[in-house]
Every structure is written in structure tokens, then in C-alpha cells.
């Protein structure tokens, strides 16, 4: 009997002890849930801020830092904000708040703004539990993601209608885009006569590639008007030193054209497999993943060292999705954004503004600027700073911008070269500088920096970036009268809202310089253009004119933008890095 009572007592005590242990564990479990929920709430704060950045290109200017201002319509700058209910971050109440540090330490301890670097430092805290008992704080660096992430970027892989003269209604389409039927009236010169021809281009997809348009009897039977096939430019390779070399990430919103065995060591990214429903309802796809256009018989481009024919051909070979072109549509700017407004003295001391053609020769941390008669230097860089003359310092905020002339005889837009914005540049830069132009930029010689530290050059043209080369004539001058270069090196991020092209790309060099090893265009940086600009020509695998390509990506562009690119690139912000602060505290612009 006594034994039975003892057994019953023990059995009664065991559940009691287990229940007491569970009660002691409840606070620990609750804290662990709140600890994870606080991190998720901080992530929600990052997402909230990035969404605001993507919808307002200058949102990074809001901050609680001294001398700056928070967004009065965003309570996260001043206090805790509830995580939206549609964000699945747990069952307990969660909040976030944040602040922004939009300056970054530059050379010699100087502070560079987000507009100059393309970086935003966001300090964000997430809280969970009753009365925000658990707080976790993250230090996040955001990078403006865009075409400077690529060595080579095009929106269209065809020659600009401005250069080719072929009507945009024929050729101004990506391969996957629907092309409506169009009736075109075009006036052309033939001999001493001008003729106006009216013809119809049928509906279809991409540039019009089809039977030649019928010859006109007025032209003596010559098929003067052609399709767009002559405006497609290919990447070329034949296994020799004459191969196109693109050592960096390559992207086009169009299909990529190949001839022979060009190599893409870091791969190629194309939106050729985009859904045509973007332009034609009811059609699901065009081309397909890995599709590219062969402009020569049996081309075999190499993607990441792998022949295209081997991609996905067997279980032992990489899948096509990993080594052939595929990708999404990337936005391309349609204008120069805020760059003209970034010249103000209030922006890091100001930049240099001009109207009409000017010449800038860089010499390390200085520059020599020639302002010809009819052009104007509009000093923006402070009362004691001149924007013209020899050996003047680089502008304080690193921005040079040339607008179209507005003087006597200048129309809007200007039609004459003495009124159009055109910055002719060359030399070597020590520092950070962006040259912007409402119209053109001409590269008249080597343009270099050290490719180290924060020394960086950006060129942004509202129309074309023209690279001077030889050729029989250029602008009415013989090659001996202009800067003609058998080799040319450009260390810069290049952006042209029309094309980057070589002047006289189709004319053999009259100086007798050989091409091949002595005819390379080396770009160390990035190249982004609306239309693909011609660089040179070849015949039977032998270069004939212009330049061979030797393009190399500057990896610093992944985390460092040329000055004021950030105010002009279409918004697409991504996380570059993040770290959790060691202490739990609410954010401040200087914290963590």
C-alpha cells in the first residue's frame, strides 16, 4: 500500500515539474520569436526605403543629419512605423524606423555625396514584442544598379537611324518587338536629282529583314532602298588576334548578332527572349532562351569559354541557361536627367558650365579649357574659380556640362555645329570627373586615369560620343590635320543616348598604319548606348578600317559611380552590402 502511494505521488509530481519547466521556457521562446521578427522588421524597413528611392530619384537627399531634412510625409524618419500587414514577418507586432547617411568618405578624408558615388548608407532598426522590447539594427549600403554594371550595354543592336539614314519605321525595333505596317515617304538624292519614293513596310517582329524593296524606274533600275540587314552589326571572331575582346559582362535589350567565334569570357546577357506580349497582346514569346542571330554561316560564339553548340547538349555540359544569352529588359535613360541642375554651387562647390563647342585637355588634377569665339563659359564653381584657361583645377564637384548655344543665329534645337554642345576631350585625370553634353562629346586622344582608388571618368552625351580616327577626311580636314590615332585608350564609363561610334569607321587609314595589333580601341570601363555604333569594318576576317575592340570592364563601377551619374540613371537600387550593428539601438545617420 505504501509503495502504491509513493508511485502515485511520483506520477503526480512529474507533470507538475514538466509544466513548471515549460513555464520557465516561455519567456525564452517568446524572446527568440521577437528576435527573429525584429530582423524581419528591419528588412521590411529596407524594402520600404528602396521602394521610395525607386519612385523618387532624389529621395536619398532626405535625412536627419545636421543641415538636411527628413521627409515630413514619412514617419519612419522620426519614429517607429508599423510593418504593413501584407508583409509576412510573424505574428507579434513589428515596427521599423531608419535614417540615411548620404555622404561617404572620399580621398584625403573628403566627403562625397550620394550623387557623386551612387551609394546610399541606410541605418535601419526593426523592433518586435510589446513596447519594442527587442531591437535589431542594420547598416545597409545601397547601390544604384543600372547599365554601369555591364561592360557593354545597348538598347538596340542596329545602327542609329541618324547615322544610317534608314527610316526608324523599318529598323527601330528590338528583335522581340512587334513592328506595325508603315507607309514611308522618303526623299533621296540620285546623281543630280532628288526623288521622293513612297513604299510600304509590312508588319512583323523586329527590324524589317526581308525581300529588298522594289527598285524604282526613276533610279535607273537600281534597288536603292533596302531592308535593315545592312544595319545589323555583329561581334566578330576567327580565333586570331583580330577577334573582338569583351572582357566583362555584356548585355543588350535586343538580340546579339554573331559572326565567327567571338568570345564572351564573363558571359552575355540578352533580352532577346522577352515576351512579345510587351508589344503584341496574345503572343507569348519570341526567340527563346539562348537565342542569338548568326550573320555568318555556322557561327560558334563562346560564352564563358564554352562553345554555344555545347551549351545544354548533354548532361556533361552546362545547361543553356547558364552559358547562353538570357536576361531581362533593363531600362535606358531618355534624357540627361538632373545633370544640368547639378552644376549649382550648393552641390559640393559647383561645376563648370558651357554653351557651344569647347575643348578640354586634362592634365592630372588640372585641365586646360579652350572656349572658342561664339561659345560661352558659365562659371558655376564659386566666385574665385575660373572655368576657362590653362591648368585650372578640376571643378569642385567634378562636373563639367555643355549646353547648346543660344546666341544669335542659334535655333532650338541648334542645327549648326558652332551652336551645338560638343565637348572635345583628351588627357589624363587624377580625381573624379564627369563630362556631360546636351548633344555630342568628341574623344580626340587617349583619355585615361589610374584605374585605381576613386580616380574615375564619366562621359554622358545627350546624342553621340564620337571617337576620332583616321580616314580620308573628317569634317573636311585630312587625317594629318586632326588627332589621328592608330591605337586609342579610353578609361571611362561612356553613355550616349544615341551612339558611341568611330568617325570614318568605314574608311581605310590614309597614313598607312596597320590594323590588328596597331589598331585597337581599348576601353577600360563601360559602354552604354541606345543604338550600336560602328567601330570598324573587316573583309574575309581581315580588318580593313576603323578599330578592333579591346573592351575591359572596370570592376570599381560595381560600387563607384562617376559624379552625378546617379541623378540620371533610371532608378533601380539594390543591396550592395549589409552588417548588423553590435548594439541594439535606434538609428542615426552616424550610428553603426
Order of alpha helices (4+ residues) and beta strands (2+ residues): alpha-beta-beta-beta-beta-alpha-beta-beta-beta-alpha-alpha-beta-beta-beta-beta-beta-beta-beta-beta-beta-beta-beta-beta-beta-alpha-beta-beta-beta-beta-beta-beta-beta-beta-beta-beta-beta-beta-beta-beta-beta-beta-beta-beta-beta
